[in-house]
Amino acid sequence: MKYIISGIQQVGIGVANVHQAFNWYNKHFGMDIPIFEEAAEANLMLPYTGGKPHKRHAILAINLKGGGGFEIWQYTSRTPQAPAFKPQLGDLGLFCTKIKSEDVMASYNYLKSQNVKLLGEISTNPIGKKHFFIEDAFGNLFEIIEDDTWFGKGLKTTGGPIGMIIGVSNIEKSIQFYTKILGYDKVLYNTENSFSDIAVLPGGSVHVKRAKLTHSTKRVGPFSNLFGNSYIELVEAKNYTPRKLFENRFWGDLGFIHLCFDIKNMKALQQNCETLGYPFTVDGGAGFEMGEAAGHFTYIEDPDGALIEFVETKKMPILKKLNWYLDLTKRPAEKPLPNWMLKALRFNRKKLV
């Protein structure tokens, strides 16, 4: 059996205060359903944490309207570090997260009313999609972009993350990576210029190669209906010498720490990654538990060292109060879970105080 990618499961975000960050993303993006919350020691990421385990507190939150989740992650045994420089468009790594919106103007007006830092006005990207950019209260960049695939009901016009803008050093090499391993085989555009719609970003006036990728066929797998479509946008700066966003820092420090995909058949995925020259750098093993959820997680690096996580979910809570936990090992790999089952997660919604 080949491996299956259901979609973007979550974006990891390193923060200084996990509960403050959860409240911010709940209020402004509607990321209001915690799947798990756990304080423990991270002892399996040693290649990226200075060779030592560190204590952390993490919350995985989703928006039932659709898209992936946020894994909000805080060191508790050390002070998380910010980059030593102001990240610019073209710097290498996970630069800006894409958030889906059903009404871009309504999202813009709401975030403006909440005094969120808006970067410019609403504009259109090279394929005519409306979008705008913001900076959250913690210095992270988000692109709010129109989308037309939705799952359930939420309390905001936005859903969850549906992609990432990633700085790369060689766009053609990176296109091959994201196509052959992650299935982003459809190029929506691949062009070179200075672009007015991204000029509002830090360093956004730089001359770049810019490519946006998606998948040509609908994703399958247990959570594919919830995750929906997703996009990878690659940016290669042409008159700027980029720096690695996480140079001289640990995984888990401030910023976007990984891009995570929900998968089935980890062994087949591992074989393909090794064949293409991108072996697992971390393997958490098949019995890993995180709070009320369990599964098998692994990591690889993209050609410029950005961390891509894979999670094969084994168990997840649906209704904790009723002790309803879903065992995914007993379900067909390609078949989406019934929508009603995942929509029952709404009963775990955490209201703002």
C-alpha positions as CSV (number, residue, x, y, z in Angstrom):
1,M,0.0,0.0,0.0
2,K,1.2,3.5,-0.8
3,Y,1.2,6.2,1.8
4,I,-1.7,8.6,2.0
5,I,-1.6,12.3,2.9
6,S,-4.9,13.5,4.3
7,G,-3.8,17.2,4.3
8,I,-2.1,19.7,6.5
9,Q,-2.9,18.5,10.1
10,Q,-1.4,21.5,11.9
11,V,1.2,24.3,11.9
12,G,3.5,24.3,14.9
13,I,3.9,27.7,16.6
14,G,6.5,28.4,19.2
15,V,5.2,30.9,21.8
16,A,6.2,32.4,25.1
17,N,2.8,31.8,26.8
18,V,0.7,28.9,25.5
19,H,-2.6,30.0,27.1
20,Q,-2.2,33.6,26.0
21,A,-1.5,32.4,22.5
22,F,-4.5,30.0,22.5
23,N,-6.8,32.7,23.6
24,W,-5.5,35.1,20.9
25,Y,-6.0,32.5,18.1
26,N,-9.4,31.5,19.6
27,K,-10.6,35.1,19.6
28,H,-9.2,36.2,16.2
29,F,-9.2,33.1,14.1
30,G,-11.9,30.9,15.8
31,M,-9.3,28.2,16.7
32,D,-11.6,27.2,19.6
33,I,-11.6,23.4,19.9
34,P,-8.6,22.0,21.8
35,I,-7.9,18.4,20.7
36,F,-5.3,17.9,23.4
37,E,-3.4,19.9,26.0
38,E,-0.4,18.4,27.7
39,A,2.6,19.5,29.8
40,A,5.5,17.1,29.6
41,E,9.1,16.6,28.6
42,A,10.0,16.7,24.9
43,N,12.8,14.0,24.8
44,L,12.5,12.9,21.2
45,M,13.5,16.1,19.3
46,L,17.1,16.1,20.5
47,P,18.7,16.9,17.1
48,Y,16.8,20.2,17.3
49,T,16.9,21.0,21.0
50,G,20.7,21.1,21.6
51,G,20.9,17.4,22.3
52,K,19.0,17.8,25.6
53,P,15.3,17.1,26.5
54,H,13.2,20.1,27.5
55,K,9.9,20.5,29.3
56,R,7.1,22.1,27.3
57,H,3.4,22.8,27.4
58,A,1.4,22.3,24.2
59,I,-2.2,22.7,23.0
60,L,-3.5,21.5,19.6
61,A,-6.5,23.6,18.5
62,I,-8.7,23.4,15.5
63,N,-11.5,25.4,13.8
64,L,-14.4,23.2,12.8
65,K,-15.1,25.3,9.7
66,G,-12.1,23.5,8.1
67,G,-8.4,23.6,7.5
68,G,-5.7,22.3,9.7
69,G,-4.9,23.2,13.4
70,F,-2.4,25.0,15.4
71,E,0.0,23.2,17.7
72,I,0.7,26.0,20.1
73,W,4.0,25.1,21.9
74,Q,5.8,26.7,24.8
75,Y,9.1,25.8,26.4
76,T,8.8,25.7,30.2
77,S,12.4,24.6,31.1
78,R,14.0,27.5,29.1
79,T,13.1,30.9,27.7
80,P,12.2,30.6,24.0
81,Q,14.3,32.7,21.8
82,A,13.3,35.1,19.0
83,P,15.4,35.4,15.9
84,A,18.4,37.7,16.2
85,F,17.2,39.5,13.1
86,K,14.0,40.8,11.6
87,P,12.8,38.1,9.2
88,Q,12.4,39.2,5.6
89,L,10.6,37.8,2.6
90,G,12.9,35.2,1.0
91,D,14.6,34.2,4.3
92,L,14.7,30.4,4.4
93,G,12.0,28.5,6.2
94,L,8.4,28.8,7.2
95,F,7.7,32.5,6.8
96,C,3.9,33.1,6.7
97,T,0.9,30.8,7.4
98,K,-2.1,30.9,5.0
99,I,-5.5,31.1,6.8
100,K,-8.7,30.4,4.8
101,S,-11.6,33.0,4.8
102,E,-15.1,32.7,3.5
103,D,-15.4,36.5,3.2
104,V,-12.1,38.3,3.0
105,M,-13.7,41.8,3.5
106,A,-15.5,40.7,6.6
107,S,-12.4,39.1,8.0
108,Y,-10.4,42.3,7.3
109,N,-13.0,44.5,8.9
110,Y,-13.3,42.2,12.0
111,L,-9.5,42.1,12.5
112,K,-9.3,45.8,12.0
113,S,-12.0,46.3,14.6
114,Q,-9.9,44.2,17.1
115,N,-6.8,46.4,16.5
116,V,-4.9,43.6,14.9
117,K,-1.8,44.8,13.0
118,L,-2.9,44.8,9.3
119,L,-0.2,44.9,6.7
120,G,-1.7,47.0,3.9
121,E,-5.1,46.6,2.2
122,I,-6.9,43.7,0.5
123,S,-5.2,42.8,-2.8
124,T,-5.2,40.0,-5.3
125,N,-2.5,37.4,-5.9
126,P,-1.3,36.3,-9.4
127,I,-4.4,34.0,-9.9
128,G,-6.9,36.6,-8.8
129,K,-7.6,35.4,-5.2
130,K,-8.3,38.1,-2.7
131,H,-6.0,38.2,0.3
132,F,-4.4,40.4,2.9
133,F,-1.6,40.0,5.5
134,I,-1.5,40.5,9.3
135,E,1.0,40.2,12.1
136,D,-0.3,38.6,15.3
137,A,0.4,39.8,18.8
138,F,3.6,37.6,18.9
139,G,5.2,38.8,15.6
140,N,4.0,35.9,13.4
141,L,2.8,36.6,9.9
142,F,-0.5,35.3,8.4
143,E,-2.1,35.6,5.0
144,I,-5.9,35.7,5.1
145,I,-7.0,34.3,1.7
146,E,-10.4,33.5,0.2
147,D,-11.3,29.9,-0.1
148,D,-14.5,28.1,-1.1
149,T,-14.3,24.7,0.6
150,W,-15.8,24.4,4.1
151,F,-16.5,21.7,6.6
152,G,-18.6,22.7,9.6
153,K,-19.8,25.8,11.4
154,G,-17.5,28.1,13.3
155,L,-17.8,31.5,15.1
156,K,-15.6,33.5,12.7
157,T,-15.4,34.0,9.0
158,T,-11.9,32.4,9.0
159,G,-11.1,28.7,9.2
160,G,-7.8,27.0,9.9
161,P,-4.4,27.0,8.1
162,I,-4.4,25.8,4.5
163,G,-0.8,26.4,3.6
164,M,2.4,28.2,4.0
165,I,4.7,30.7,2.3
166,I,8.2,29.2,2.5
167,G,11.5,30.9,1.7
168,V,13.8,28.7,-0.4
169,S,17.2,28.9,-2.0
170,N,16.4,27.0,-5.2
171,I,12.8,27.1,-6.2
172,E,13.0,24.3,-8.8
173,K,14.7,21.9,-6.3
174,S,12.0,22.8,-3.7
175,I,9.2,22.2,-6.2
176,Q,10.5,18.7,-6.8
177,F,10.6,18.1,-3.0
178,Y,7.0,19.3,-2.3
179,T,5.8,17.5,-5.4
180,K,7.4,14.1,-5.1
181,I,7.0,13.7,-1.3
182,L,4.0,15.7,-0.4
183,G,1.9,15.4,-3.6
184,Y,1.8,19.1,-4.6
185,D,1.9,18.3,-8.3
186,K,-0.2,21.2,-9.7
187,V,1.6,24.5,-10.3
188,L,-0.8,27.4,-10.1
189,Y,1.9,29.9,-11.0
190,N,5.7,30.0,-11.3
191,T,6.9,33.4,-12.2
192,E,9.6,36.0,-11.4
193,N,9.2,39.6,-10.7
194,S,8.6,42.2,-7.9
195,F,5.0,41.7,-6.8
196,S,2.7,44.5,-5.4
197,D,0.5,42.1,-3.5
198,I,3.4,40.9,-1.3
199,A,5.2,44.3,-1.1
200,V,3.5,44.9,2.3
201,L,5.5,42.0,3.9
202,P,8.8,42.7,5.6
203,G,11.3,42.9,2.7
204,G,8.4,42.4,0.3
205,S,9.7,44.6,-2.4
206,V,12.5,42.2,-3.2
207,H,12.7,40.7,-6.7
208,V,11.7,37.0,-6.3
209,K,10.9,33.8,-8.0
210,R,7.5,32.8,-6.8
211,A,5.6,29.6,-7.3
212,K,2.3,28.4,-5.8
213,L,1.5,24.6,-5.7
214,T,-1.5,22.6,-4.8
215,H,-2.6,19.0,-5.3
216,S,-4.4,18.0,-8.6
217,T,-6.6,15.4,-7.0
218,K,-8.7,15.6,-3.8
219,R,-6.9,14.3,-0.7
220,V,-8.3,11.1,0.9
221,G,-7.9,9.7,4.3
222,P,-9.7,10.0,7.7
223,F,-9.5,13.8,8.1
224,S,-9.4,14.8,4.4
225,N,-12.9,16.4,4.5
226,L,-11.9,18.6,7.5
227,F,-8.5,19.6,6.2
228,G,-9.7,20.4,2.6
229,N,-7.4,21.8,-0.1
230,S,-4.0,23.2,0.8
231,Y,-1.2,25.2,-0.9
232,I,2.5,25.7,-0.7
233,E,3.9,29.0,-1.9
234,L,7.7,29.1,-2.5
235,V,9.7,32.3,-2.7
236,E,13.3,32.5,-3.8
237,A,14.9,36.0,-3.4
238,K,17.0,37.1,-6.3
239,N,18.7,40.3,-5.1
240,Y,18.8,39.5,-1.4
241,T,21.0,37.1,0.6
242,P,18.6,35.1,2.7
243,R,19.2,33.8,6.2
244,K,17.7,30.7,7.9
245,L,14.8,31.7,10.1
246,F,15.9,29.3,12.8
247,E,19.6,29.7,12.5
248,N,21.3,29.4,16.0
249,R,17.9,28.6,17.6
250,F,16.1,25.5,18.8
251,W,12.9,23.9,17.4
252,G,10.2,25.2,19.7
253,D,11.6,28.7,19.8
254,L,9.4,31.6,18.8
255,G,7.8,31.4,15.3
256,F,6.6,28.7,13.0
257,I,8.4,25.6,14.1
258,H,7.0,22.9,11.7
259,L,4.4,22.2,9.0
260,C,2.7,18.9,9.9
261,F,0.9,16.5,7.5
262,D,-1.5,13.7,8.6
263,I,-0.6,10.5,6.9
264,K,-1.3,6.8,6.6
265,N,1.4,4.1,6.1
266,M,4.5,5.6,7.7
267,K,6.7,2.7,6.4
268,A,5.9,3.5,2.7
269,L,6.5,7.2,3.3
270,Q,9.9,6.5,4.9
271,Q,10.9,4.4,2.0
272,N,10.0,7.2,-0.5
273,C,11.7,9.9,1.6
274,E,14.9,7.8,1.8
275,T,14.9,7.1,-1.9
276,L,14.6,10.8,-2.7
277,G,17.4,11.6,-0.3
278,Y,15.4,13.0,2.6
279,P,15.6,10.4,5.5
280,F,13.7,10.9,8.7
281,T,15.7,13.0,11.1
282,V,13.4,12.2,14.1
283,D,11.3,9.1,14.5
284,G,9.0,9.2,17.6
285,G,8.0,5.5,17.3
286,A,4.6,4.0,16.7
287,G,3.4,4.2,20.3
288,F,3.8,7.9,21.1
289,E,1.1,9.5,23.2
290,M,0.4,13.2,23.6
291,G,-2.3,14.1,26.1
292,E,-5.4,12.2,25.0
293,A,-4.2,11.5,21.5
294,A,-1.7,8.9,20.3
295,G,0.1,8.1,17.1
296,H,3.4,7.9,15.2
297,F,5.3,11.1,14.4
298,T,8.4,11.7,12.3
299,Y,10.3,14.6,10.8
300,I,12.2,15.4,7.6
301,E,13.9,18.6,6.4
302,D,13.1,20.3,3.2
303,P,16.0,21.3,1.0
304,D,16.7,24.4,3.1
305,G,16.2,22.8,6.5
306,A,12.5,23.7,7.2
307,L,11.0,21.0,9.4
308,I,8.2,18.9,7.9
309,E,6.4,16.7,10.4
310,F,4.3,13.6,9.6
311,V,1.8,12.2,12.0
312,E,0.0,8.9,11.6
313,T,-2.9,9.3,14.1
314,K,-3.8,6.2,16.0
315,K,-6.2,7.6,18.6
316,M,-7.9,10.9,19.2
317,P,-10.7,12.1,21.6
318,I,-14.1,13.1,20.2
319,L,-16.0,13.6,23.4
320,K,-13.8,13.3,26.5
321,K,-16.7,13.7,28.9
322,L,-18.4,10.6,27.5
323,N,-15.1,8.8,27.2
324,W,-15.5,8.6,23.4
325,Y,-12.1,8.1,21.8
326,L,-11.6,7.2,18.2
327,D,-9.4,4.2,17.3
328,L,-8.2,4.9,13.8
329,T,-6.2,1.7,13.5
330,K,-9.5,-0.2,12.8
331,R,-10.7,2.1,10.0
332,P,-10.0,2.0,6.2
333,A,-7.0,4.2,5.5
334,E,-8.4,6.0,2.5
335,K,-12.0,6.5,3.7
336,P,-12.9,9.9,5.3
337,L,-14.4,9.8,8.7
338,P,-18.1,10.5,8.7
339,N,-18.7,14.2,8.9
340,W,-21.1,13.9,11.8
341,M,-18.5,12.2,13.9
342,L,-15.9,15.0,13.5
343,K,-18.6,17.7,13.8
344,A,-19.3,16.2,17.3
345,L,-16.0,17.9,18.3
346,R,-18.1,21.2,18.5
347,F,-19.1,20.1,22.0
348,N,-15.5,20.6,23.1
349,R,-15.5,24.2,21.9
350,K,-13.8,26.5,24.4
351,K,-15.6,29.8,24.8
352,L,-13.7,33.0,25.5
353,V,-14.0,34.2,29.1
